[in-house]
Amino acid sequence: MNVQQRNNVNAWGSGPATLLFAHGFGCDQSVWRFLLPAFEGRYRLVAFDAVGSGGSDWGAYDRGKYGTLHGYATDVLEIADACTSGPVVFVGHSVAAMVGLLATIREPDRFVAQIMVSPSPCFLNDGDYRGGFSPADIEELLQTLQDNFQGWARAMAPAIMGTPRQPELGQELAGSFCRNDPAIAAHFARVTFLSDHRADLPRSAAPALILQCTEDMIAPRTVGDYTHRAMTGSELRLIDNIGHCPHMSAPAASAQAMAPFLARVTG
């Protein structure tokens, strides 16, 4: 099976650069539909589903390959080779921001920049680092997810989305979670929430824009500040928004924050 089929890649438009969009845990590429119109007609746009999510080939899910985020980074590089042209800007949400980070480290000439939407290099609290979760919190989360994935999804999605005035978005996220294979989701969750890529942050030479919500239960402000400090020359832009998914709940503000950065890095 080729890369396009494996990852359900969709590409359209043209422009001086390609924006390559990668979704976070439990989602698929449809989460970008609120943000994409702001860039149509100005850039080539490419979106895909991570293996095991959405319309990807679930049969290609290999627990060995995807036992770390490096497996997903390999897929990103293959998608970039097959489906992008010209300068490429990687746009990744949550855990996908770390996947993009790893891809930019492995092939620095491939990417002119990266946009990290609600990123977290490490979800665990560790000394002075406040990732948002204690080890006990993470183990409880992972055990609940494994024991009752559907219940976890319906309970957690509205809190993750964090938009009480837009309850339909929380319901949509819950539906997206529930469409996943529980076994794959449980494995991906363990990889996501137990990974630690803090040491990799300064290794990426690609200019970075970090989009951080003012209130986010998954990636708190302390995480955005840490990521910004660790990445020399990065830019941190705060989105006045509650939740972990500003590309869905605050797409206009997100696009406005991205536009000057994109103009600068793509010429």
ZIKA-V336161 format. One line per field, one symbol per residue. ss: DSSP state (2 for helix, 1 for strand, 0 for the rest). Layout:
BEGIN
ss: ???
END
This chain:
BEGIN
ss: 002222000111000011111100000022222222000100111111000000000222000022202222222222222220001111111022222222222200001111111000010101001000102222222222222022222222222220000022222222222200022222222222220102222220001111111110000022222222220000111111110002222022222222222222220
END
